[in-house]
């Protein structure tokens, strides 16, 4: 493969950090939903 020009790699780095942030936020949201579902099911079973 050809080495990328410096401006391409710079823009990739600039785009990469928000993408990582968004994927991290998405993972937290999924975990939150799973915990919410687990808590609701658990409380229904106990009731």
C-alpha positions as CSV (number, residue, x, y, z in Angstrom):
1,X,0.0,0.0,0.0
2,X,1.1,3.6,-0.6
3,X,1.8,5.8,2.4
4,X,-1.0,8.3,3.0
5,X,-0.3,12.0,2.6
6,X,0.2,13.9,5.8
7,X,-3.0,15.8,5.5
8,X,-5.0,12.6,5.1
9,X,-3.5,11.1,8.2
10,X,-4.1,14.4,10.1
11,X,-7.8,14.5,9.1
12,X,-8.1,10.8,10.0
13,X,-6.7,11.6,13.5
14,X,-9.1,14.5,13.8
15,X,-12.0,12.4,12.7
16,X,-10.9,9.4,14.7
17,X,-11.1,10.9,18.2
18,X,-14.8,12.0,17.9
19,X,-15.6,8.5,16.4
20,X,-14.0,6.8,19.4
21,X,-15.9,9.1,21.7
22,X,-19.2,8.3,20.0
23,X,-18.5,4.5,20.1
24,X,-17.6,4.8,23.8
25,X,-20.9,6.7,24.4
26,X,-22.8,4.1,22.5
27,X,-21.2,1.3,24.5
28,X,-22.2,3.1,27.7
29,X,-25.8,3.6,26.4
30,X,-26.0,-0.2,25.6
31,X,-24.7,-1.1,29.0
32,X,-27.2,1.3,30.7
33,X,-30.1,-0.3,28.7
34,X,-29.0,-3.8,29.7
35,X,-28.7,-2.8,33.4
36,X,-32.2,-1.1,33.2
37,X,-33.7,-4.3,31.6
38,X,-32.0,-6.5,34.2
39,X,-33.2,-4.3,37.1
40,X,-36.8,-4.2,35.8
41,X,-36.9,-8.0,35.3
42,X,-35.4,-8.6,38.7
43,X,-37.8,-6.4,40.5
44,X,-40.7,-8.0,38.7
45,X,-39.5,-11.5,39.7
46,X,-39.1,-10.5,43.3
47,X,-42.5,-8.8,43.5
